[in-house]
Structures are given as C-alpha cells and as structure tokens.
Amino acid sequence: MTADLSGLKERVPADLVPSVEQLTTTVRATQDPTTPPQERGAVVRSAQAVSAALQVIGDPGTSPAIREQLTGLVKQVVATLDVAGRPGLPPGERSTVAFVAEHSASTLRTIGDGRTSGDLRNDLAGAASGAMAAVGSPYSNQSNSVERARVQADAEKVSVTASEAADPDTPDEGQKATAQSAHQAGATLARSADPSASDEERKKARGEADEQIDRMEQKLEEALTAQGLPDVPLGKAAEVCTNAVFDSTAEDTLGRNLRSLLPEKWDAEGVKDFWKSRDMGNDALDVLTQLRNDEYADAPVEVKRLVPGLAASVPADRIFGMLGRPALHCLSAARQLDHDFGVKSGSWVKKAEEV
C-alpha cells in the first residue's frame, strides 16, 4: 500500500502531495504489531479508497467540479486518519475516528463516478464531510467525555448512512432520500461541534442534529428493509452480523456482554480488540481477538450464545444506523434462532418480524 501511495505522489496535483505523504506515514504507522487489527484495516481500506480517488482526480477526463469535490474530501479523509493516530487519544476514540474516516472514504468511488447525479454526489460529499468535521473538530476533542462520545457516535451513524447511500445495491429512491437526510444530519452535527460557534449556537445545532439523525436512521431503515431479510444460512448471517458489530461497537461494551462466552485466558488477560469471526457451520463461529498483551487468539463460540450477546450490545431501534446493511443479517440470525431453536435475541426478534 505504501509503495502504491509513493508512486501516486509523483502524479497528483501539487496541493495533494502533503496529503499523500501524510497518508503514507499513517499507513506505515499501523504496521506496528500493537495496532489493533480493526484500526489497521480501517486505515488500509481508507487508503485504498483514497488511492482510487487520486487516480480519478488525475484523469484529464474528470470534470473540474468532481475533481474539486474529491480533492477536498481526500484531504479531509487523510486529516481525519491523522486525528485517529494522534498520541494520547484513548483507544476507543481512535477506533471511532478511524471508523468514520473509512466509511466516509467509501463514498469517494460514487462521488467520482461521472454517472452519479449532481444532487446525489453533493449529498454524499456533504454527509461524509460533516461526519469527519464532527470527529476532527478541536471543540469535539476538548469537550467533556459524555458530549464527545455523543458526537462521535452520531458521526459514526452519519458515515454509515452515507456509505450505504453510496452503495449501488441500495435502491435508487431509497438512495436519494437516505443521502439527503445524511447530508442534513452531517452538516448540522458539524455545526454542533464547530469551535468558532458560540455555546448557544452549538446547543441549538445539537438539538436539530438529534431530530435529523432520527429521521436519517428511519430513511436508512426504509431503504434497506425494502429488500427484506437475506436468505442465508444461520452461520453466514451470524458471521456477517458479528463482524459488523465488532467493527462498530466499543470494546468495553462487547466485553461486558460477551464476557460469559470468553475463554478464561481471554477474561484474565482482557480483550483489546474483538477483531472478526469466521463461520464454522451453523453451530459456531471462530471468534478472533487481540488480547491486551497483544497476543492474537481465537476460539469457537456457539451461535446460540453469541447472537443474544451481540443483541445486548446493539439496540434494535439503532441497529441500522450503527451497522448499515449487515443489520439485516443480524435480524435474520435472530429470527432463525427464535424460530428454529426458541433462543431469544432481545429486541432483535421483534424488529426482524417487523421487517
């Protein structure tokens, strides 16, 4: 990845050279074995999206409007990843900021596609920019921990929604409505964390952002559920669900709700990063983690026990905003466990029946 970026540095406009150099440094830093694998993956995937966007920017056939939009977003993605890598930032916040950068970067491909309508392109760019501005804001970084966590959680939802709106698998009508609502929410959320605004202005924007994020999540849910639940085996549904929850949910929340499922050694050492899972058949998933001593470990966990623990970590009324499309796999897994085994997965079962 770093070699690819170094090659691109010679072919990008001069004003993007510092961003390419910074991104190269960030990617190289994540190769440290102590870096949580989720964070490393988010940085690498962001860098891949940026590399593709740089090629579009350098294409003589790209319109000036698209080139300008992509240039601004590329700089912002790189700056957001830089925030995530700052020394002293708590691990949970590092993961959140990298998550926002990755999902925002995933919109670059659609924004850079000349076939994308101007309205959709502007809404995607506005949503991604707003989410990144919120987590990168000096005010957000200096505010109290409760407010900071609130802003970051909402920025995650905006970036997830923007990413899904940019996905070609999202139906056209749902795509437009979802992107527009994400743009509105992202712009207002950024204002709520704007250091140049007064306390009163930020407070007003915060209230507006709450309403707009609720509306955004509803639009996203409508767009995704229009396709129904995926017809996949329980093991596959659980794997996709688990990986999405691991990617979006705080490690302490996961540790609390999954503690009874973990091997004694994991519990003793403590889990630094719930990384990913692999389907071992419908009965179990192989769960991979990085422990606090930076050792990598894996163990089989029964799906019947794992999915209810995940459901305790992600409320059904927030599942689409937190997970995006994989939420459908979570609901599918919960429904199959309920119907086939009588195993309840909290509020996910009711939500699955509604879908």
N, C-alpha and C positions, 0 to 999 in steps of 0.2 A: 504493500500500500504506500509506504513512504517513497519507494522508488518511482511509483506512478505519479505521485504528487510532485516530486522533484522534476520529472520530465515535463509536467504541465506548467511549471513555473516559467519555463522559457517561452511558453506560447500564450500566456494570458496577458490582458492589459496591465500596464504598469501599476495601476492603483489596486490591483488584486494580488500582486506579488507578496506584500506583507501578510495577507490572509493565508496564502498558500504556505508560506514559511511557518506561520503560527500553527496551522493545522498539522503540518508535518511534525513539528515539535510535540504537539498534543498526542498524535497517534503514537509516536515513538515512546512517549512517557507511559502510555498504557501497557506497554510490553513488560513493564515491571511485574514480576510474578506475584506481588502482593496486591495488584489491582484486581478488584472483584470482576469476575468474568462478565457479569451483566453490564457493568460500566464499560469494560473493554469492547464488548460487542456493540454497544450504543455508539461509541466513538468511531469504530471502524465502519459501521453502516452509515453513519452521518458523513464520514469522509468519502465513502463510495458515491453517495448521492451528490455531494459537492463536486466530486471529480466529473461526474456526468454533466452537471450543470455548467462547469467550466468549459467543457467541450462545446456545449450549445452556445455559450457566450462568445467563444472564439470562432464560431461558424459565421462566415460572411453573409449567409442567407437568413440569419436570425434578425428579426425586426428590432429597431432601436428601442422600442417600448419594452419588449420582452427582455432584451439584453440589460436594460437599466434595472428592471424589476429583479431579475436573477442576481445581478451584481450586488444589489443592496441586501438581498436575502442571504447570499453566500457569506458576505461579511458578517451578518448577524449570527448565522449558524456557528461560524468559527469563533466569534466573540463569546457566544453562549457556552460553547465547549470549553473555552478558556476559563470562564467563571466556574464551571464544574471542576476544573482541575486546580483551582487555587488552594494553596496550602492552608490548613486550618478549617476548611469548610467541613462540617460534620458529614460522615459517610452517607447518611440518609438523604441529605440535601444534595450531595454530589450526584447520587443516583437519579434524583428527581430532575435536576437541571440537565443532565445528560439525556434523560428520557425525553424531555421537552425538545431538546435540540434534535434528537434522532427523528421524532415524529414530525417535527416541523420541516426537517430536511427532506422527508419523504414526499412532500408536496412539490418539490422542485421539478420533478420529471413532468408532471401535468402542467405546471406553470410554464415550463419551457417548450411545451408542445404547441406548435403553431395552430393546431386544430382546435385547441381549447378556446372556448368563447371568452371574450374580454371580461364579461361580468364574473364568470366563474374564476378566471385567473386572478382578478383583483380581490375577490372574496377569499380565495385560498391564501394569497400573499398577505392580506390584511390579518387573517386569523393566525397564521404562522408568526408573523412579525409581532403581533400583540402578545402571544404566549411567551415568546422569547424575551420581549421587552420586560414583561412582568417578572420573570425569574432572574433577569440580569440587572434589574433596577437597583441602584445604590440604596434607595429607600427600602425596597423589599429586603435587602440584605441586612439593613440596620434596624428594621422594625422588630417588635417583640416576637418571640418564638411562635406564639399562637397565630398571630397575624401572618407571619412569614409562611408558616405551614399551610394556612388557608389559601394564600395567594398561589403557592406552589402547586397545591392540589388542584386548584381551578385551572391553572396554566396547563397542567397535565391533561385535563379534560378537553380544553380547547385544542391542544395539539393532537390529541387522539381523534377528535371530531374532524379537524382539518385533514388529517391523514386519511380518514375514511371517505371524506368528501372528494378527495383526490383519487381514490381508488376507482378504476374503470369498471369494477364489478358492482359498484353502487348504482342503482337505477337513476336515470337522468333527473327525474323530478325530485327525487329524494336528495340527489347530489346538490342540486341548486339550492334547495331550501336549507340543507344542512350547512353548506358552505357559507351562505349568507348569515345564518344565525351564529356560526362560529366567528365570522368576521366581526359582527356586532359585539359579541361577548369578549373577544380578544382585545378589541380596541378599548372597550370600557375597563377591562381588567388592567390593561397597561396604564390607563389614566389613574386608576386607584393606587398604583404604585409609583406614580411619577414624582420624583423628588422636587421638581420645580413647582408642583401644585401645592396649594395650601391644605391644611388639615381638613378644612371644611369641604374643599373640592374633592379630596381623596375619599372622604366619608360618603359624599353624595355618589361618586362613581362606584364605590364599593356596593352600595345598595342597588344601583342599577345593574351592576355586574351579576349580583345574586339572581335577579329576575331573568336576566338574559341567559345565564348559564343553565338555569332550569329549563327555559324554552329551548335552548340548544340541545340539551340532552333528550328532550322529548322528540325533537325533529330527527335526531340521530337514531333513536329507538324506532321511530316510524319507518325510516328509510331502511334499516337493517331487518326489521321483523317482517317487512313486506315480502321477504324471500322465504320466510318460515324457518323452522329448525333444520339443521343439516341432517341428512340421513346417513349417519356414520356409526360404526360400532362404538360401544361404550368406551373401550380402551383409547380409541383415537380421539373421541370427544373429550375424554378426561385429560389426555396429553396436551391438546391444543389449549384447553382451559387452564391447566396447571401452569403452562409456560407463560401465558398472558398474565395470570395472577402474580406469578413470581416476578415478572417484569415491572408490574405497576404498583405493587403493594410494599409497604415498609417492612423491613426485615423483622423488626420487633413485633409487629402485628402478626406476621406469619409465624414467628417463633412461639408466640403466646397461644395461637390457635392450633398449631400443629405439634406442639411440644409432646403430647402423649403418643404421637406416632413415631417419634425420632429414636434412633438407637441411643443407648446410654452414653456412648462416647461423644456423640454429637451434642447431647444435652450438657455433658460435662465441659466440653471444650467451648461450646457456643457456636452458632452458625453465623458466619459473616455474610454469606450471600447464598440465598436459595437460587440456584442457577437455572436448571431446566429439568425436564423429565423425558423419559422415553417409554413408549408403550411396550409392555411385556405380554400383551394379551389382555383380555377384558378384566382379569382379576387384579392386576397390579401394574404399577408404574415404577420404573427405576428412577429414583429421585437423586439428582446430582447437586452437591453443595460445595462451597468453600468454607472451611471452618475458620475460627478466629486465629488459629495458629498457622493459617494459610495453606493447610493441607486440603487436598481435594478428596471428597468422599462420596460414595453413592450407596444406596440401599433400596430394596424393594419395599413399596408401601401399597397396601391394599386400596383399590379404588373406592371401595365401600366406606373406608375410614377417611381417605384423603379429601374427597369431594365435599363432605359436610364441613370439614375443617376450613376448606377454601371459602365455602359459603358464609362461614362466620367472619371471614376477613373482608368480604366484598358484599355490601348490602344490595339486594335485588333492585332497589329503586335507583341505584347509582351504577349498576353493572355495565350499562352500555357506555356511559361517559368515561368510566375507568378503563374498560377493556376494549371497546370497539367491537368489531366483528367476532372475535373469539368469545364474546359473551353468549352468542348463540350456541357454541359448543358446550359452555358451562351449563346452560339451561337444558340442553339435550342430555348431558350426562346426569343431571339431577332428575330429569323426567324418567330416564331409563332405570336409574337406581330405585326410584319410587315405585314404578310400575312393575319392575321385574323382581325386586328384592325387598320392597317395603322399607327401604332406607330413606329417611328424610334428609334433605339438604337445606334446612332452614327455609328462608323466603324464596329461594330459587325455584322450588317446585311450583308454587302458586304463579310466579312470573312465567314459568315455562308453559303452564296450562293456558295462560292469557295469550301467549304467542301462538 
